[in-house]
Amino acid sequence: MSLSSLISVIDTGHPRLSAVIIVDSVCGPILVVSAYLPTDYGDSDSVEEYVATCACISALYNDCDAVQLLIVAGDFNCQGGSRFF
C-alpha cells in the first residue's frame, strides 16, 4: 500500500501554512498543519499577522468536517513570557 493514497494536500491559501489530511487512520481523518508563525517585533503588524495565521489554522480545521484530530507543528517563533506564548 502506498502512503500517497492516504494523504490529501490541502490548499491553505496562506504563505505561512502547509497542510495535509491523512485518511484511513485508526482515529479518523487527521489534519496536519505545518506552521511558520510570525516573530513578535512588538508592533501591531506582528499581532495582526499572528492573529490572521491562527485564524487560518482554525478555519482549515472547521472547513474539514471529517477531521477528528488536528496536529499543528512548526516554528511558533515565541518564547515564554512573550505575548505570542
C-alpha contacts under 8 A as a table, 3 or more apart, distances in Angstrom:
res1	aa1	res2	aa2	distance
1	M	5	S	7.92
2	S	5	S	5.82
2	S	6	L	7.60
3	L	6	L	5.34
3	L	7	I	6.80
4	S	7	I	5.34
4	S	8	S	7.91
5	S	8	S	7.88
6	L	22	I	5.61
6	L	23	V	5.15
6	L	24	D	6.55
7	I	20	V	6.43
7	I	21	I	5.64
7	I	22	I	4.67
7	I	23	V	6.28
8	S	20	V	5.44
8	S	21	I	5.14
8	S	22	I	6.60
8	S	23	V	7.85
9	V	19	A	6.23
9	V	20	V	4.38
9	V	21	I	6.49
10	I	18	S	7.44
10	I	19	A	5.29
10	I	20	V	5.25
10	I	21	I	7.10
11	D	18	S	7.51
11	D	19	A	7.19
12	T	17	L	6.36
12	T	18	S	6.32
12	T	19	A	6.70
12	T	56	C	7.75
12	T	60	L	7.22
14	H	17	L	5.58
14	H	18	S	7.89
14	H	53	T	7.65
14	H	56	C	7.53
15	P	18	S	7.96
16	R	35	A	5.83
16	R	36	Y	5.11
16	R	37	L	6.66
16	R	53	T	7.23
17	L	33	V	6.69
17	L	34	S	5.68
17	L	35	A	4.79
17	L	36	Y	6.57
17	L	53	T	7.87
17	L	57	I	7.98
18	S	33	V	5.71
18	S	34	S	5.13
18	S	35	A	6.75
19	A	31	L	7.01
19	A	32	V	5.56
19	A	33	V	4.36
19	A	34	S	6.17
20	V	31	L	5.93
20	V	32	V	5.43
20	V	33	V	6.72
21	I	29	P	6.50
21	I	30	I	5.46
21	I	31	L	4.52
21	I	32	V	6.19
21	I	67	V	7.89
22	I	25	S	6.95
22	I	29	P	5.60
22	I	30	I	5.09
22	I	31	L	6.50
22	I	32	V	7.57
23	V	28	G	6.70
23	V	29	P	4.52
23	V	30	I	6.58
24	D	28	G	6.21
24	D	29	P	6.31
25	S	28	G	5.14
25	S	29	P	6.11
25	S	30	I	7.40
27	C	30	I	7.94
27	C	68	Q	6.92
27	C	69	L	7.75
28	G	66	A	7.86
28	G	67	V	6.77
28	G	68	Q	5.62
28	G	69	L	7.55
29	P	66	A	6.40
29	P	67	V	4.73
29	P	68	Q	5.70
29	P	69	L	6.87
30	I	67	V	5.48
30	I	68	Q	6.03
30	I	69	L	4.84
30	I	70	L	5.91
30	I	71	I	7.43
31	L	61	Y	7.16
31	L	64	C	7.97
31	L	67	V	6.24
31	L	68	Q	7.98
31	L	69	L	6.24
31	L	70	L	4.86
31	L	71	I	6.23
32	V	70	L	6.01
32	V	71	I	4.78
32	V	72	V	6.01
32	V	73	A	7.82
33	V	57	I	7.61
33	V	70	L	7.68
33	V	71	I	6.16
33	V	72	V	4.77
33	V	73	A	6.35
34	S	72	V	5.99
34	S	73	A	5.15
34	S	74	G	5.21
35	A	72	V	6.86
35	A	73	A	6.11
35	A	74	G	4.83
35	A	75	D	6.23
35	A	76	F	7.13
36	Y	74	G	5.87
36	Y	75	D	4.86
36	Y	76	F	6.06
36	Y	77	N	7.57
37	L	50	Y	6.39
37	L	53	T	6.94
37	L	75	D	6.25
37	L	76	F	4.94
37	L	77	N	5.97
38	P	46	S	6.60
38	P	49	E	6.69
38	P	50	Y	5.86
38	P	76	F	7.45
38	P	77	N	6.34
39	T	46	S	6.75
39	T	77	N	5.32
39	T	78	C	7.10
40	D	43	D	7.40
40	D	46	S	5.50
40	D	47	V	7.19
40	D	77	N	7.61
40	D	78	C	7.49
40	D	82	S	7.92
40	D	83	R	7.74
40	D	84	F	7.06
41	Y	46	S	6.15
42	G	46	S	6.89
43	D	46	S	5.60
43	D	47	V	6.90
44	S	47	V	5.12
44	S	48	E	6.18
45	D	48	E	5.08
45	D	49	E	6.15
46	S	49	E	5.28
46	S	50	Y	6.08
47	V	50	Y	5.02
47	V	51	V	6.06
48	E	51	V	5.22
48	E	52	A	6.06
49	E	52	A	5.07
49	E	53	T	6.11
50	Y	53	T	5.23
50	Y	54	C	6.25
50	Y	84	F	7.91
51	V	54	C	5.13
51	V	55	A	5.98
52	A	55	A	5.02
52	A	56	C	6.17
53	T	56	C	5.11
53	T	57	I	6.47
54	C	57	I	5.14
54	C	58	S	6.34
55	A	58	S	5.03
55	A	59	A	6.11
56	C	59	A	4.98
56	C	60	L	6.10
57	I	60	L	5.15
57	I	61	Y	6.39
58	S	61	Y	5.21
58	S	62	N	6.20
59	A	62	N	4.98
59	A	63	D	5.89
60	L	63	D	5.20
60	L	64	C	6.29
61	Y	64	C	5.35
61	Y	65	D	7.55
61	Y	67	V	7.28
61	Y	70	L	7.04
62	N	65	D	6.29
64	C	67	V	5.64
67	V	70	L	7.38
78	C	82	S	6.45
78	C	84	F	5.80
78	C	85	F	5.49
79	Q	82	S	5.71
79	Q	84	F	7.76
79	Q	85	F	5.93
80	G	85	F	5.78
81	G	85	F	6.47
82	S	85	F	5.34
